[in-house]
Amino acid sequence: GRVYVNMARGAGTQRLGKHARADGKAVAVDFIGGTAEDVTRDVDGERLLHAWCMVVAWCLLAPAGALLKRYGKTVFALGNSAKPGAGVGLGAAFVSHIGMMCAALVAALTGFVVAARVLRQGPVSHAHGILGYAIMSFALVQPCVGAVVPLVFPTAGSA
């Protein structure tokens, strides 16, 4: 498999350092074929974009959406989140929660697509990538669950 390398141990040295490219871009190393080639795109920039998208999605927007759902009507005085027995309500707290969670999903999907584009190496075999695929699968299914539960259990969304 092909691996993008930004840090490497130089020939004859015991130190790990930034790869010796003037532009700071990565080198693609094929460990099976024994070849290496320059990467023309900025892998560091794409990885940084992936990181920022995920930080915004999972550390800012998703927690804010959860807080709006939990405390929106009591602490933030945004009105009812749902009416008892009426299924999904359209109170400001509920709408704010949905908007924040949709923004989190868009940011996470953007980061996911960027990462998938950067790491076009075939099957994912490292823990970070496997967790990324698993979490994004759950993140894409969860809105469907959130839409179906009030229809199946009409009073479940009234809290």
N, C-alpha and C positions, 0 to 999 in steps of 0.2 A: 503494500500500500504506500501511497504517497502521503508524506507528512510535510507540513510547512514549518520551517525552522527559522527562528529569529535569534536564538541564542545557541552557541556551540562552543566546544572546546577547540581551541586552535591547534594546528599541527605542532607537535613537540612541546606543548604547554600543558600545565595541569589546571589552568584557570578556565572558568566559564565566562564568556563575555558576549557582547552584542556581535552578531554576525558581521563580517567585514564587507558590507555593502555600503557604498557612499550615500545612497538614497534611503537607507534604513529599511528597505522592503525585504520580504522573506525570500528564502530559497526553498524550492520544493524538492525534497529528497525522496527518492524511491528506494527504500531499503531492500525490497525484493529484487528489483532490477539492477541495483547498484549505480543509479544515475542521480544527478542533481541538475536542476535548471533554475534560472532566475524567474521570479514571479513578477509579472508586469503590473499587477494591480496592488493597491495598498492594503495588504491583509491586516496590518496593525490598525489602520483607520476603521476598517470594517468590524474588527473585533471590538474596538472602542465603541462604535455605534451600537453593536449588539449589547455590550455591557450597559450603556446608558439607557437604552430602550428597556432593558429588563429591570434596572434600578428604578426607573420612573414607574413602570408597570407594577412591580411587586413590592416596592418599598414606599411608594407614595400613593398612587391612584387606587390600587386594590384595598389597602388598609383604610384609606379615606372613604371609599365606597362602603366598606363594612361598618365603619363608624357612623356614617350617615344613616344606614339602615337601622343600626342598633339604637342610636341616640338622636336621630333626626327629629322626631316629633317631640321628645321630652326635653332634651338639652338645647337643641338648635331651634326649637319652635317652628318646624317646617310643616306642621299639619299632619293629618293622619297618613299612615303608610299604607293601610288597607282597611276596608270596612268589613266588619264581621259578617260572614255568610255571603258576601258579594264577590268572592274570588279576589282577583287582583285589583287593588285600588289605585287611584291616580293622584294620591296626595303628593305634596312637594318633596317630602322625605323619600318616598318610594321612587319618584322620578329622578331625584338627585342621585340616589343609590344606583339606579339602572344606568344613568348617564356616566357616572364615575366608573362603574364596572365595565361598561362598553369601551370607554377610553383606555382603561387598563388592558383590556383584551386586544385592542388595536395596537397599543404600544408593544405588548408582548408578542403579538403576531409579527410585527415589523422586525423586532429583534430576532425572532425565530427564523424568519425568512433570510435575514442577513446572515445568520450563523449557518444555515443550510447552504447558502450560496458560497460562503467562505470555505466550508469544510466538505466540498463535494468529493468525498473520498470513498463512497460506497457505504457499506454497512457501518453503523455506529457501534463502536466497541469500547468506548471509554465511559466512565461513570457520569461525567457532566453531560455528555450528549444523550445517554440513555435516560437520565433524569429529565432532561429538557424535552425529549419526545413524550415521556410519560406525563409530565406536568401540563404540556400543551394539549395533550389528548383530553385530560381531565378539564382543563380550562375551556375547551371547545364544547364539551358535553354539558358542563354545569349550567350554562344559560338555558339549555333545553329542559333540564331538570327543574330549574327555577320557574319556567313557564308552565310545566305540566303539573307540578305539585298542587298549586291552588285550584286547578281544574278537578283533580282527583280527590283532594281533601280541601273543600271550600273554606273551612275555618282555620286551616293551617297557616295561612298568610295574614291572619288578622292581628297578630301580636305587634 
